[in-house]
Structures are given as structure tokens and as C-alpha cells.
Amino acid sequence: MFSDLRWLIVPASVLAGAIAAVSGFGIGSLLTPVFMLSLPPQHAVAVLAIPHALATLVRWFRLRGDLHAPTFRQFGVASAVGGLAGALAQARLSGQVLTVVLALLLMLAGSSELTRRRVPLPETPFWRLFGGVLSGLFGGLVGNQGGIRTAALLGFGLTPRQIVATATASALLVDVARVPIYLWTAGPVIAGTAPLWGTAAIGAVLGTLIGLPVLRSVPEPIYRRLVGLLLVLLGLWLLIAALPR
């Protein structure tokens, strides 16, 4: 089955890595449906965590100097904690309604960037902690944390590189916590699908290296509209996925 998917995994992983390098999200959103073509959902999430962590580590290494430390210490850590709590509660509380709500929130946040009618958030410890916990919890419940994390960070007045660096550091915290758990609970599956996630990891890292120069060169007004468009597209993708079949 994997050999039949190779033609899809390679371009999809490169595209996902490039989008994540520019926006801070995209690897899980794009590759999870691809992995689910050959794996059940719970295994797809566990296996994808490996290439996600590797590409995120590369992105963090290249952007670590742009981390906005106050935001990361408050919003980033709170987002990671909320994301893990949401993921643990996912089996009990998740559902189509939550996915639809997240999709609408992403589309609203993206539209506000496209129309330049964004709502700035106060740059205070309370709002960073509150925004981090809420975005992480909601993302963890639905299983798609990256988009809502970036959407929240857009409101804190950071530069494009600070947004992506802070989002990447937060995502890396989640990966550090969850990858050992997946290795423990789904180790045989991960070992048996090494060609799958290995190919995806190479593609995602290559996409990361392609996308980072774009992040460095794009002007901030264009960057915000680009990320806004990506958020709208992600919201539409989630909305379609939540529709009953």
C-alpha cells in the first residue's frame, strides 16, 4: 500500500513542510489525511508524529534566534499544556460540533487578516496565558492545534518570524511530550511503517528548507494576508471533513 502512496506522500510532505515554515502550521493538517489512506486514524496520528517532530526541530533550529521569549514563556507553554490536556480528553469530548466550531474560528481569524480588520490582543501575561490555554485546549480536542495557535499569535503584534518561531517552539514542546508516548503505545506500528514516515520526514524537512527563505523575504502585510488565506483554507478543509457522509 505504501508504494502506491509514494507519489502522493512525497509532494504532499514537501508542500506541508514549506507551508509550515511560512505559517507555523500545516504538516499535521495536510499529511494526516494522506496517512489515513493506509492507516487507521489513531495509528496515522502516532506515525505522523515522527516526521512532524523532525521537521519542527529543523524549523526551530533555523528560527530559534527569532523566538519572542515573553510570549513563549506564557502563551507557548500554556498552549502546549492546553494541547496535551485537550488531546487526553479528546476521546470523551471531541466530535463534529467541535470541529465545525474550530473551522469557523479559523475562517473568522483568516478573514480578519484578509480584510485587515484584525482584533489585537492585549500583550499582557493574562491574555497570553488565557489565549495559550484556550487555543491549545481547543486544538487538542479537535486534533488540529497548529492553525488555532498561529491564529491566536497573529493578535499579539509579533513579526512574521517571531510568530513562526514561537509557534514552532510551542509545537516542539508538544512533540517532546507525545512522541515517547506514541513510541511506547504504538512502537511496532511505527517500526513497521518506517518507509512511510521516513519518506514523509525527508519531504517535510526539504519543504522546510524551501519555505524558510520565503518567510525571510515576504513583507509583513503580504505575510499576514497569506497566513489569513491559509487559515481560511484550513477552516474550509476541516468543515468539509466534518460533514456527514
N, C-alpha and C positions, 0 to 999 in steps of 0.2 A: 504493500500500500504506500509506503514511504517513497519508493522510486516513482510512483505515479504522481506524487505531490511535489516532487523536487522542482518541477518547472514553475510551480506556484510559490513554494516556500522561499526560493532564492530572491526573486524580485520583491515579494511581499516583505521579507525581513530587511532588505536594503532600504525600501521605502519607509518602513516603520522606524528604522534607526535614524534616517535622515529627518523625518518629521519630529521625532523625539528630541533630536539635537537642537532643533529650532524652537520647539514649543514646550519641551519638558514632559510630554506625554505622547503615547501613540503605539508603543511596542505591544503592550497587552491588548489595546483596543483593536489593532489590526491583525495580530497573529493568533489570538485566541480562537477566532472562528476557523482559521486555517488548520490549526492543530486539532480542532474538534471534528474535522473531516475524517480523521483516522483514530481519534482517542475519545473516550467518554469525557464529559466536562471536567470532572474532578481530576482526572489524570492530565488533561490538557493544561489546566492551571498549574499543576505541580511541575510538569515537564517544562513549560514555558518560563517558569521562574528562573531556570538556569541561564538561558540566553538573555533574559531580561536583566538579571543581576550583572552579567558580564558586560553588556553594553552600557548599563548605567554606571558601572565602575569606570569604564573608559571615559564616558562623558564627564563624570565627576573629576577625574584626574586632569582633564583638559580645562575644566572650568572652575577648579577649586579656588583660584585667586579672586573670582568674582562673587563668591558667597557673601550674602548680606547677613552677617553674623547675628545681629539682634533679631531679625525676622526668623532665622533658622532656629535659634535657641527657643523662641516662643512658638511661632506658627509651625515651623518644620517639625519639631519634636512632638508638639501636640497633635499635628496631623498624622504622624506615624503611629502614635499611641491610639488615636481615634480609629485609624485604618485597621489596626490589628484587632481592636475591640469589635469593630463592625464585622470584620471577617469571621471572628469567632461566633458572633451572633447571627451570621448570615443564614444558617440553616433554619433558624426559628422565625426570623423576621423578614427575610427577603421575599420578593415577589414582583409580579408585573407592575403593580401600582408604584412601588418604589423606583423601578427602572424608568417608568414614564415620567415621574416627578423629576428624577435626575436628568433625564433627557431634556425636559422643558427648562430646567435651571441652566443647563449648558447652552441651550439655544438662546435663552434670555441674556446670559452673560456674553455670548458671542455677538449677539445682535447689538448690544450696548457698545461694544468695541467698534463694530462696523459703522454704526451711526454716530459714533463719538459722543454718546450720551451715557458714559460710564458713571457709576456711583463710587466715588473714592471712599475708602475705609479709613477711619482714624488710625494713625500709626502709634497706637498705644499698646502696652502689654496685654490689656484685657481683650482688645479686638483681635490681636494676633493669636492669643490662646483660644479664644472663642471660635474664631474663624478656622483655626487649625483643627480643633477637636471636631467641629461640626462637619467640615469638608471631609476629613479623614473618616469619620464615623459613617457618613452617608456613602462615601465611595467604597468603604469596606463592605457595607451591607449589600450594595449592588454588584460589587466585584470589579469596579472600574474607578480607581482612585485618582489616576493621573490628571484627567481632564478637569475635575472639580477642584483639584489642588491648584492647578495653574489658573483656573478662572478666579479663584479667591486671591491669588498672589497678584493678579493684574490690578487689584484695587489698592495696593499698598505703595504705589508711586516708585517702584523699583525700575531699574534699567532692564532692557531685554536680557542681557547676560546675567544680571542678578536674579531675575525671575527664573531662568532655566537652571542656574547653579543652585539656587535654594530649593527648587522643586526636585532637582536631581539628588541633592543631599538627603532630602526627606524620603524619597523613593528608595535610596540606598539603605536607609535605616530599616525600612520595612523588609527589604530583601535580606539583610543580615539576620533579621529575626525569623523570617519564614523559610528560607532555603534549608537550614538544618532540620526544620520540622518536616519538610517535604522529603528530604533525603532519608529521614527516619521512617516516615509513614509510607512512602512510595518509592523507596530505593530501587527495588527490582524493576519497576516500570521505567524509572529514569535511566537506569543502566541499559535496559533493553532498547531504549529509543535514542541512544547516543548519536547515531547518524542524523536523526531528525533535529534534535536541539543543537547539535554541533554545527550543522549547516545553517540553522537559524541564527546561531551566535555569530558566526563569521559574517553573515549577511548584515546583521544588526550593527556590528562593530564597524563594518565597511560603510554602512549608511550613516553612522555617527560621524565618522571622519569626513564624509562628504557634506553633511549638513552643518557642521560647526563653522566652516568659513562663511556660510550664508548668514548664520547668526551674527557673526562679527561685522558683516558688511551692510546688513539691511538697516535703513533708518528706522528710528523708533515708531513714527506714525504708521509706516508701512508694516512694521513688525506687529503692532497691535491689531491692525486690520487682518493681517494674515492669521494670527492666532485666533482672532474672533471668528474668521471663516472656518478654521479647523474645529473650533468648539461647536459651531452650528452644525457642521457635517457630522461630528461625533454624536451630537444630540439626535440628529436625524437617524443615524445608524442604530443607536440604542432604541429609539422609538419604533423603528421598523422591526428590530429584533424582539421587542416586547409584544408585538401584535399577535393575537392568537392565530394559530394555523389550522 
